[in-house]
Amino acid sequence: MRALILTGGLGTRLRPLTLALPKPVLPVVNRPFLEHQLLDLRRQGVREVLLATGYKPKAFAKAFGNGHRLGLKLRYAHETRPLGTGGAVRQALSFFKGTTLVLNGDVLQRLDLASFRKRHLDVRAEVSIALTRVADPTQFGLVETNGRGLVKRFLEKPSPEEVTCDTINAGAYLIEPSALDLIPPGVLYSIERGLFPELLKRGRRMAGWVSNGYWLDIGTLDKYLQAHVDGLGGAWPLPLAGLRHKGAFLLDHGARLSPRASHEGRGRVLLGPGTTVEAGARFSGSVCLGADVRVAPGAALNDCVVLDGARIGAESRLDRCLVGRNVRIGAGSVVGPGRALGDGSRLTPFSR
Ligand code: GTP
């Protein structure tokens, strides 16, 4: 099967991290985010992937090239102006040869493709939408299905009294080429708010299929951190090949860990290539350190992400925050929950 991945968005909710890199290329546990999804597709038999790019296309080519490294044949369809999710799919019409998988490029999910496809074919749907269950559906687009799993209704961000189900659009679709005729070519158009409701209105057959695997939309700063905490905590399978294990620490090549550094609580700490953690550094929960990061003596880090080249000063404290590339955090500084420091930020010692 072929897969088209939508990767053209600006990723505004992930600023400042997306100022330099597009969301699908931002590192998640030290690999470009989309690599996790691409490797999973490859594991499930997908061989040809088209990336629909818009924002910062060169970053994709640099990270993934022609896909050879990942065992995939990877191609790119670039939009000089954003076409929206539907416009991007329409532009790629010639890529659709039979049933095609379409994915949002900012969702971390373990999708059982064989079951999804079987269901799509069994009910002879023109479009099938993967669904995931959430505890609070009021922040999402709900998809209501009938007893046979066919889509009955779409409900965008309902109020608590309007909630009729807990299944939301998981950002993965199986689409037959015939469904794309409804999308006007060359204009800004949404697949979720345009094509799907239009198909439903015209009585075309759409199915919903509930995926029970791990699911997380990494589109906000909170969720981006959550992806790391979950991965290092074991909620989704990390690619661990080539890492050395020392208790709760995972060390990439060239990483150095002082025997006097400590970790407490659940989770693990990942040290990227060439990263150094000095004596007396204290970790708790899940912490991801990129390549060539330096954590000075006595620093304390809890549940956070530190990107490549950052320096964490002595006796500083970082709690549930995101630190961009090449950031300098002066000694004795405190960075609290929800904070995100853009690439190259400088904090003078004792900053709060
Ligand atoms: P925000 O600006 O933070 O809302 O992020 P976003 O721009 O990525 O938008 P959103 O999260 O709604 O997008 C969902 C998926 O569709 C992401 O994988 C985007 O990269 C992709 N996407 C959104 N708009 C476009 C577009 O115009 N063209 C293409 N090719 N992909 C898009």
Boltz pocket constraint, residues with backbone or C-beta under 6 A from the ligand:
constraints:
  - pocket:
      binder: B
      contacts: [[A, 5], [A, 6], [A, 7], [A, 8], [A, 9], [A, 10], [A, 11], [A, 12], [A, 13], [A, 14], [A, 23], [A, 52], [A, 53], [A, 54], [A, 77], [A, 79], [A, 81], [A, 82], [A, 83], [A, 84], [A, 85], [A, 88], [A, 103], [A, 104], [A, 105], [A, 106], [A, 219]]
      max_distance: 6.0
